[in-house]
Each structure stands twice: as C-alpha cells, then as structure tokens.
Amino acid sequence: MSFPKYSELNVVNTISEIEKELFVLQKSLFDLRMKKLTSQTVKPHFFLHAKRRIAQLQYKKSILEKTK
C-alpha cells in the first residue's frame, strides 16, 4: 500500500468537503489508537497513512483559505 498522493486531492475542492474528510480521518485515527490500547491487531502503517492524509488536507485547506 503506497502513501496517499497530494495529487489525489483534486477531488476535494471546497473547505467544507475538506473539513468532512478531516473529521472522518481524525475519527479513524482515534479508532486506531483505541485498538492499539486494547491490544487488538493494528497495522502500524495505517497510522502513517492517516497522519499524512490529514497533513495534506490541512495544507490544502490553508491554501484555499488564503485565496478566499
């Protein structure tokens, strides 16, 4: 599984869409942390993918806010 690319964010064009996706990603990151704490099986690369996507979305959100 490869890292999510920034170029794949072309589908998300509005700030509200970005905020929705950020919420979903932060919830999934929370769920991953809960699984880790409760000793359930978790693939560690899911943390990296979620954090990277969150950073990409926050960057795109800041760019859109500056142009607004």
Secondary structure, DSSP 8 states (H G I E B T S, - for coil): -----GGGGGG--SHHHHHHHHHHHHHHHHHHHHHHHTT----THHHHHHHHHHHHHHHHHHHHHHH-
